Amino acid sequence: MKKEYWHEAVQVTPSPRQIQWQQTQFYGLVHFGMNTFTDSEWGSGGESPELYAPEKLSVHQWVRVAKNAGMKGLVLCVKHYDGFCLWPTKQTDHSVASSPCPTDIVGDTARFCAEEGLKFGIRIALWDRHDLRYGTGEKYNAFLLAQLRELLTNYGELFGVWLDETCGEGRNGRQQEIDMPSLFSLIRTLQPNAVIGGCGPDVRFSGNYVGFCRKAEWSAVPYYYAPYERRADDIAPPRKYSTVDLEPASDKHLKKGHRLIWYPAEVTMPMRKGWFYHESEKYETKQLSKLIDLWYAAVGGNACLMLGICPDRTGRICEQDMQTLLSIGAQLAIDFGEDLAQESAMTASGSAAGHGPENVLLPDASYWQSDTADKPWIEIDLLDDYDINKLVLREAVASCGQRVEQYSVYGEIGGRWQRLAAGGVIGFQSICRFDEVRVQRMRVVFDKTRGFASLQALEAY
């Protein structure tokens, strides 16, 4: 008999906004601003707007490169810790409006993303080293809310808002208690379809910026992995826990969770050593092979990938970074050129009423569900021999939560079933890769599940 807390875990499902965010899968995070021109990562806040002077600014190039890299969205860091704003905010004169290049970067990014069919989101630092209101309490919170209102109302629909809670003031520095409930409420009111990431309640930071991905990434986790949930809940979480935990949904954590939430993971990493462009890091762009492996580990491991992009001082993505990004897109186009599972015949070990195996090939939210928890299987007949080296599996998380713990992939070769690969959790998406094999029939066996297995999509490449 399954443990009771497992039954509770599969009852937790994502919100529509979390589903829409996870469908984005791969998106860029652009860092461009005062730090680009001062060769800094954090900045002091005392820099003159005159220093911000890109001579060949092309936001459209950023967006086109991101699209051709296979990204489905672009997130712009609209204000970093130095407080310099990339839009002509009415709340301070420390912005592009006071610089030699008064272009509204937020407006241009939003417009070009819409033209190119990319989703647009923003990231904003809550710590402002320039504004003297930081540390004054209500005055700074009112300033921050006013800035956020500008961003939420003037630039169309956002797919996400990332709140950066980092503060390096230190023990003797200015201390500001951010009014997080008011920020969340404003975002929910003005951008109800946007996820709140960073220190928000919708998207979970994976715990590192080096591209490390968990082998088992569960989306239903104890509430105390969400910073705001911890603050709002009067039940003290266990002492020993961290966002870098390797198994946040393991038995020991589920038992101690008191309450479970849907809190899916986001893997975040810059293309270079730092988030902003530095000429000294010109040859430190991460290798294409590493970035492709990262994409598969994150996007193919029940997480989304946010990859850091840093335009240079001219206002453009430099040639080396651009070629690397374009190569990512070219490789993904090759890897996922044609889904060979379409037009196939589907069978299964058994199905719940109304949830037959043919549903996994439909483009809607219908799904297959097994009628047993004892190693159910689903089989695909491609109707001819094809060279296959990967399967894409997606659970029906919106309806059934996350259930699969382990699965195996078999192929019928020479009249006998041979095990080709094994996978762990599935969740929103698992991409199972194996040595290329010529095969007509394949079978996925769900070796270990939390209740009946469910599958919304199965693709073969």
C-alpha positions as CSV (number, residue, x, y, z in Angstrom):
1,M,0.0,0.0,0.0
2,K,1.3,3.4,-0.9
3,K,2.2,5.8,1.9
4,E,-0.5,8.3,2.7
5,Y,1.6,11.3,2.0
6,W,2.1,10.1,-1.6
7,H,-1.6,10.1,-2.0
8,E,-1.6,13.7,-0.9
9,A,1.2,14.6,-3.2
10,V,-0.6,13.5,-6.4
11,Q,-3.6,15.7,-5.5
12,V,-1.4,18.8,-5.9
13,T,-1.7,20.2,-9.4
14,P,-0.4,23.4,-11.2
15,S,-2.3,26.6,-11.8
16,P,-3.1,27.6,-15.5
17,R,-0.4,30.3,-15.3
18,Q,2.2,27.6,-14.2
19,I,1.2,25.4,-17.1
20,Q,1.6,28.3,-19.5
21,W,5.0,29.1,-18.1
22,Q,6.2,25.5,-18.3
23,Q,5.1,25.3,-21.9
24,T,7.7,28.1,-22.6
25,Q,10.4,25.7,-21.6
26,F,13.4,27.7,-22.8
27,Y,13.9,31.5,-22.6
28,G,16.6,34.1,-22.3
29,L,17.4,36.5,-19.4
30,V,18.9,39.7,-20.8
31,H,21.3,41.7,-18.5
32,F,22.1,45.1,-20.1
33,G,22.5,48.5,-18.4
34,M,24.8,50.6,-16.3
35,N,27.0,47.6,-15.4
36,T,27.6,46.9,-19.0
37,F,29.5,50.3,-19.3
38,T,31.2,50.2,-15.9
39,D,32.5,46.6,-16.3
40,S,30.7,45.6,-13.1
41,E,28.3,43.0,-11.9
42,W,26.6,44.8,-9.1
43,G,27.4,48.5,-9.4
44,S,27.4,51.1,-6.7
45,G,24.3,53.1,-7.5
46,G,26.4,56.3,-7.8
47,E,27.1,56.0,-11.5
48,S,26.1,58.9,-13.8
49,P,23.4,58.2,-16.4
50,E,25.9,59.8,-18.9
51,L,27.9,56.6,-18.8
52,Y,25.1,54.6,-20.4
53,A,25.8,55.2,-24.1
54,P,25.3,52.3,-26.5
55,E,26.2,53.4,-30.1
56,K,24.7,50.6,-32.1
57,L,21.8,49.6,-30.0
58,S,19.6,46.9,-31.5
59,V,17.0,45.4,-29.3
60,H,15.5,43.7,-32.3
61,Q,18.7,41.8,-32.8
62,W,18.4,40.4,-29.2
63,V,14.9,39.2,-29.9
64,R,15.7,37.7,-33.3
65,V,18.8,35.9,-31.9
66,A,16.7,34.5,-29.0
67,K,14.0,33.3,-31.3
68,N,16.5,31.6,-33.6
69,A,18.2,30.0,-30.6
70,G,14.9,28.1,-30.0
71,M,13.8,30.2,-27.2
72,K,10.1,30.9,-26.7
73,G,10.4,33.9,-24.5
74,L,12.7,36.7,-23.3
75,V,13.0,38.1,-19.8
76,L,14.6,41.5,-19.4
77,C,16.3,42.7,-16.2
78,V,14.7,46.1,-16.1
79,K,16.6,47.3,-13.0
80,H,19.6,45.8,-11.3
81,Y,21.0,46.6,-7.9
82,D,22.6,49.9,-9.1
83,G,19.1,51.2,-9.5
84,F,19.4,52.4,-13.2
85,C,16.1,51.8,-14.9
86,L,15.8,50.7,-18.6
87,W,12.5,52.5,-19.0
88,P,11.6,56.2,-18.6
89,T,10.1,55.8,-15.1
90,K,8.4,58.8,-13.5
91,Q,9.6,57.7,-10.1
92,T,13.3,58.7,-10.4
93,D,15.6,60.4,-12.9
94,H,18.1,57.6,-12.7
95,S,17.0,56.0,-16.0
96,V,17.6,55.9,-19.7
97,A,15.6,59.1,-20.0
98,S,18.6,61.0,-18.5
99,S,21.2,59.2,-20.6
100,P,22.7,59.9,-24.0
101,C,20.5,57.0,-25.3
102,P,17.0,57.6,-24.0
103,T,15.5,54.6,-25.8
104,D,12.8,52.8,-23.8
105,I,14.5,49.4,-23.7
106,V,11.5,47.7,-21.9
107,G,9.1,49.1,-24.5
108,D,11.3,48.0,-27.5
109,T,11.8,44.5,-26.0
110,A,8.1,44.1,-25.4
111,R,7.3,45.3,-28.9
112,F,9.8,43.2,-30.8
113,C,8.9,40.1,-28.8
114,A,5.3,40.6,-29.8
115,E,6.3,41.0,-33.4
116,E,8.5,37.9,-33.4
117,G,6.1,35.7,-31.5
118,L,8.1,35.5,-28.2
119,K,6.7,35.8,-24.7
120,F,8.0,38.7,-22.7
121,G,8.8,38.9,-19.0
122,I,10.6,41.2,-16.6
123,R,13.1,40.8,-13.8
124,I,13.5,43.6,-11.2
125,A,15.9,44.0,-8.3
126,L,14.1,44.9,-5.0
127,W,17.4,46.2,-3.6
128,D,18.2,49.7,-5.0
129,R,21.7,51.1,-4.2
130,H,20.9,54.4,-5.8
131,D,17.6,55.4,-4.3
132,L,17.9,57.0,-0.8
133,R,14.4,55.8,0.1
134,Y,15.7,52.3,0.4
135,G,15.7,51.5,4.1
136,T,13.0,54.0,5.0
137,G,10.2,51.5,5.1
138,E,6.9,52.7,3.7
139,K,8.4,55.4,1.5
140,Y,10.5,52.9,-0.4
141,N,7.7,50.3,-0.7
142,A,5.5,53.0,-2.2
143,F,8.3,53.9,-4.7
144,L,8.8,50.2,-5.6
145,L,5.0,49.6,-6.0
146,A,4.8,52.7,-8.3
147,Q,7.6,51.5,-10.5
148,L,6.1,48.0,-10.7
149,R,2.7,49.5,-11.6
150,E,4.4,51.3,-14.6
151,L,5.9,48.0,-15.8
152,L,2.7,46.0,-15.4
153,T,0.5,48.4,-17.2
154,N,2.5,50.0,-20.0
155,Y,4.1,47.0,-21.8
156,G,1.4,44.5,-22.7
157,E,1.0,41.0,-21.3
158,L,3.8,39.5,-19.4
159,F,4.3,35.8,-19.0
160,G,6.3,36.2,-15.8
161,V,7.6,38.7,-13.3
162,W,10.9,37.8,-11.5
163,L,11.5,39.5,-8.2
164,D,15.2,39.6,-7.2
165,E,15.4,39.7,-3.4
166,T,19.2,39.8,-3.1
167,C,20.6,42.4,-0.8
168,G,24.3,42.9,0.0
169,E,24.0,45.8,2.4
170,G,25.6,43.8,5.2
171,R,25.0,44.0,8.9
172,N,25.6,47.8,9.1
173,G,23.9,48.7,5.9
174,R,20.4,50.0,5.1
175,Q,17.7,47.5,6.0
176,Q,14.4,47.5,4.1
177,E,11.5,45.1,4.8
178,I,9.9,44.7,1.4
179,D,6.1,44.6,1.3
180,M,5.9,41.3,-0.6
181,P,2.2,40.8,-0.1
182,S,1.5,44.1,-1.8
183,L,3.9,43.3,-4.7
184,F,2.2,39.9,-5.2
185,S,-1.3,41.4,-5.0
186,L,-0.4,44.1,-7.6
187,I,1.0,41.5,-10.0
188,R,-2.0,39.2,-9.6
189,T,-4.4,42.1,-10.2
190,L,-2.6,43.7,-13.2
191,Q,-1.0,40.6,-14.8
192,P,-3.1,37.6,-13.6
193,N,-1.5,35.2,-16.2
194,A,2.0,36.0,-15.2
195,V,4.0,33.6,-12.9
196,I,5.9,35.2,-10.1
197,G,9.4,33.9,-10.0
198,G,12.6,34.6,-8.1
199,C,11.4,34.9,-4.5
200,G,7.8,34.4,-5.7
201,P,5.2,31.7,-5.1
202,D,5.0,30.2,-8.7
203,V,8.4,29.2,-9.8
204,R,11.2,27.6,-7.7
205,F,14.8,28.5,-8.1
206,S,16.8,25.3,-8.7
207,G,19.4,26.4,-6.1
208,N,22.4,27.2,-8.2
209,Y,23.6,29.3,-11.2
210,V,26.0,26.7,-12.6
211,G,23.4,24.6,-14.5
212,F,23.3,21.6,-12.1
213,C,20.0,19.7,-12.6
214,R,18.5,17.2,-10.3
215,K,18.0,13.7,-11.6
216,A,14.6,13.5,-10.0
217,E,12.8,16.9,-10.2
218,W,9.4,16.8,-8.4
219,S,7.0,19.7,-8.7
220,A,4.9,19.0,-5.7
221,V,7.1,19.9,-2.7
222,P,6.6,21.0,0.9
223,Y,5.5,24.6,1.3
224,Y,8.8,25.7,3.0
225,Y,10.7,25.6,-0.2
226,A,8.8,28.8,-1.2
227,P,10.3,31.9,0.6
228,Y,6.9,33.7,0.8
229,E,5.1,30.6,2.0
230,R,7.6,30.3,4.9
231,R,7.0,33.9,5.9
232,A,3.2,33.6,5.7
233,D,2.9,30.3,7.6
234,D,3.2,30.2,11.4
235,I,4.3,26.6,11.3
236,A,8.1,26.5,11.6
237,P,9.7,24.4,8.9
238,P,12.3,21.7,9.7
239,R,15.7,23.2,10.5
240,K,17.7,21.4,7.9
241,Y,16.5,22.2,4.4
242,S,17.7,24.3,1.5
243,T,16.8,25.1,-2.1
244,V,19.8,23.1,-3.1
245,D,18.4,19.9,-1.6
246,L,18.9,17.1,-4.0
247,E,15.5,15.5,-3.2
248,P,13.0,18.2,-2.1
249,A,10.1,15.7,-2.6
250,S,11.8,12.7,-1.0
251,D,9.9,10.6,1.6
252,K,11.5,12.5,4.5
253,H,10.6,15.9,3.2
254,L,7.0,14.9,2.2
255,K,6.4,13.5,5.7
256,K,7.6,16.8,7.3
257,G,5.9,19.1,4.8
258,H,2.7,19.7,6.7
259,R,1.4,21.2,3.5
260,L,2.4,20.6,-0.1
261,I,2.4,23.1,-3.0
262,W,3.0,22.9,-6.7
263,Y,6.4,24.7,-7.1
264,P,8.1,23.7,-10.3
265,A,11.8,24.3,-10.9
266,E,13.7,26.7,-13.0
267,V,17.3,26.2,-14.0
268,T,19.2,29.5,-14.5
269,M,22.7,30.0,-15.8
270,P,24.6,32.7,-17.7
271,M,26.2,32.0,-21.0
272,R,29.4,33.5,-19.6
273,K,31.0,33.6,-16.2
274,G,29.0,36.7,-15.3
275,W,25.5,38.1,-16.1
276,F,26.8,41.3,-17.7
277,Y,29.1,41.7,-20.6
278,H,32.8,42.0,-19.8
279,E,35.5,42.2,-22.4
280,S,37.8,40.2,-20.2
281,E,35.4,37.3,-20.5
282,K,35.4,37.4,-24.2
283,Y,36.5,33.8,-24.6
284,E,34.6,32.4,-21.7
285,T,31.3,31.8,-23.5
286,K,30.2,28.3,-22.5
287,Q,30.7,25.6,-25.1
288,L,27.9,24.6,-27.3
289,S,28.0,20.9,-26.2
290,K,27.6,22.0,-22.5
291,L,24.7,24.3,-23.3
292,I,22.9,21.5,-25.3
293,D,23.5,19.1,-22.5
294,L,22.1,21.7,-20.1
295,W,19.0,22.1,-22.3
296,Y,18.3,18.4,-22.2
297,A,18.9,18.1,-18.5
298,A,16.6,21.0,-17.7
299,V,13.9,21.1,-20.4
300,G,14.0,17.3,-20.5
301,G,14.0,16.9,-16.8
302,N,10.7,18.6,-15.7
303,A,12.2,22.1,-15.4
304,C,12.5,25.3,-17.5
305,L,15.8,26.8,-18.6
306,M,16.5,30.5,-18.3
307,L,19.8,31.2,-20.1
308,G,21.6,34.5,-19.4
309,I,22.4,36.7,-22.4
310,C,24.5,39.8,-22.2
311,P,24.7,42.4,-25.0
312,D,27.9,44.3,-25.2
313,R,28.6,48.1,-25.0
314,T,27.5,48.7,-28.5
315,G,24.0,47.4,-27.5
316,R,24.2,44.2,-29.5
317,I,24.9,40.6,-28.8
318,C,28.5,40.0,-29.8
319,E,29.4,37.7,-32.7
320,Q,30.7,34.9,-30.6
321,D,27.7,34.7,-28.3
322,M,25.3,35.1,-31.2
323,Q,26.9,32.2,-33.1
324,T,26.7,30.0,-30.1
325,L,23.0,30.8,-29.6
326,L,22.2,30.3,-33.2
327,S,24.0,26.9,-33.1
328,I,21.7,25.9,-30.1
329,G,18.7,26.6,-32.3
330,A,20.1,24.8,-35.3
331,Q,20.8,21.7,-33.2
332,L,17.4,21.7,-31.6
333,A,15.8,22.0,-35.0
334,I,17.6,18.9,-36.1
335,D,16.9,17.0,-33.0
336,F,13.2,17.7,-33.1
337,G,12.5,18.1,-36.8
338,E,9.6,15.6,-37.1
339,D,7.6,13.8,-34.5
340,L,7.5,10.3,-35.9
341,A,4.8,9.2,-33.4
342,Q,2.1,11.1,-35.3
343,E,-0.3,8.8,-37.2
344,S,0.9,5.8,-35.1
345,A,-1.3,3.1,-33.4
346,M,-1.4,3.1,-29.6
347,T,-2.2,0.2,-27.2
348,A,-1.8,-0.1,-23.5
349,S,-1.9,-2.7,-20.7
350,G,-5.3,-1.3,-19.7
351,S,-7.0,2.1,-19.5
352,A,-9.4,4.0,-17.2
353,A,-12.8,4.7,-18.8
354,G,-12.6,7.6,-21.2
355,H,-8.8,7.7,-21.1
356,G,-7.6,5.4,-23.8
357,P,-3.9,5.3,-25.1
358,E,-4.8,7.1,-28.4
359,N,-5.2,10.3,-26.3
360,V,-1.5,10.8,-26.0
361,L,-1.3,11.7,-29.8
362,L,-4.0,14.4,-29.5
363,P,-3.0,18.0,-29.3
364,D,-5.5,18.8,-26.6
365,A,-5.5,18.2,-22.8
366,S,-6.9,14.6,-23.1
367,Y,-4.7,11.9,-21.6
368,W,-4.2,8.1,-21.1
369,Q,-4.6,6.8,-17.6
370,S,-3.8,3.2,-16.5
371,D,-6.3,1.0,-14.7
372,T,-3.6,-0.4,-12.4
373,A,-0.6,0.8,-10.5
374,D,1.3,-2.5,-11.0
375,K,3.8,-1.7,-13.8
376,P,1.3,-0.5,-16.5
377,W,2.6,0.1,-20.0
378,I,1.7,1.9,-23.1
379,E,2.9,0.8,-26.6
380,I,3.4,2.7,-29.8
381,D,3.4,1.2,-33.3
382,L,5.0,3.5,-35.8
383,L,3.5,1.4,-38.7
384,D,7.0,1.2,-40.3
385,D,10.6,1.0,-39.3
386,Y,12.2,4.3,-38.2
387,D,15.5,5.3,-36.7
388,I,14.7,6.5,-33.2
389,N,16.9,7.9,-30.5
390,K,14.6,9.8,-28.2
391,L,11.1,9.8,-26.7
392,V,9.4,12.8,-25.2
393,L,6.9,12.0,-22.4
394,R,4.5,14.4,-20.6
395,E,2.3,13.5,-17.7
396,A,-1.2,14.9,-17.4
397,V,-0.1,17.1,-14.5
398,A,-3.0,19.6,-14.8
399,S,-5.5,16.8,-14.1
400,C,-3.6,14.1,-12.3
401,G,-0.5,15.8,-10.7
402,Q,2.9,14.1,-10.9
403,R,2.9,10.3,-10.4
404,V,5.7,8.5,-12.3
405,E,8.9,7.8,-10.3
406,Q,10.6,5.4,-12.7
407,Y,10.0,4.1,-16.2
408,S,11.7,1.9,-18.9
409,V,11.7,2.1,-22.6
410,Y,11.7,-1.0,-24.8
411,G,12.0,-1.6,-28.5
412,E,10.9,-4.7,-30.5
413,I,14.1,-5.8,-32.3
414,G,14.2,-9.0,-34.2
415,G,10.9,-10.2,-32.7
416,R,12.1,-9.7,-29.1
417,W,11.6,-6.8,-26.7
418,Q,14.9,-5.2,-25.7
419,R,15.4,-2.6,-23.0
420,L,16.7,0.6,-24.6
421,A,16.8,3.1,-21.7
422,A,15.4,4.0,-18.3
423,G,14.1,7.2,-16.9
424,G,13.1,8.6,-13.5
425,V,10.3,11.2,-12.9
426,I,8.4,12.7,-15.8
427,G,6.2,15.5,-14.6
428,F,5.5,18.1,-17.2
429,Q,8.2,16.6,-19.5
430,S,10.9,14.0,-19.6
431,I,13.1,13.5,-22.7
432,C,14.6,10.0,-22.8
433,R,17.6,9.7,-25.0
434,F,19.3,6.4,-26.1
435,D,21.5,5.0,-28.8
436,E,19.7,5.2,-32.2
437,V,17.8,2.1,-33.1
438,R,15.7,1.1,-36.1
439,V,12.4,0.0,-34.7
440,Q,8.6,-0.1,-35.4
441,R,7.2,-0.9,-32.0
442,M,8.2,0.7,-28.7
443,R,6.8,0.2,-25.2
444,V,7.1,2.4,-22.1
445,V,6.7,0.5,-18.9
446,F,6.0,2.5,-15.7
447,D,8.0,0.6,-13.2
448,K,7.2,2.7,-10.2
449,T,4.3,5.1,-9.7
450,R,2.4,7.0,-7.1
451,G,-1.0,5.5,-8.0
452,F,-2.3,5.1,-11.5
453,A,0.0,6.4,-14.3
454,S,-1.1,9.1,-16.6
455,L,0.4,10.4,-19.9
456,Q,-0.8,13.3,-21.9
457,A,1.7,13.2,-24.7
458,L,4.2,10.8,-26.3
459,E,6.5,11.9,-29.1
460,A,9.3,10.0,-31.0
461,Y,12.3,11.5,-32.8
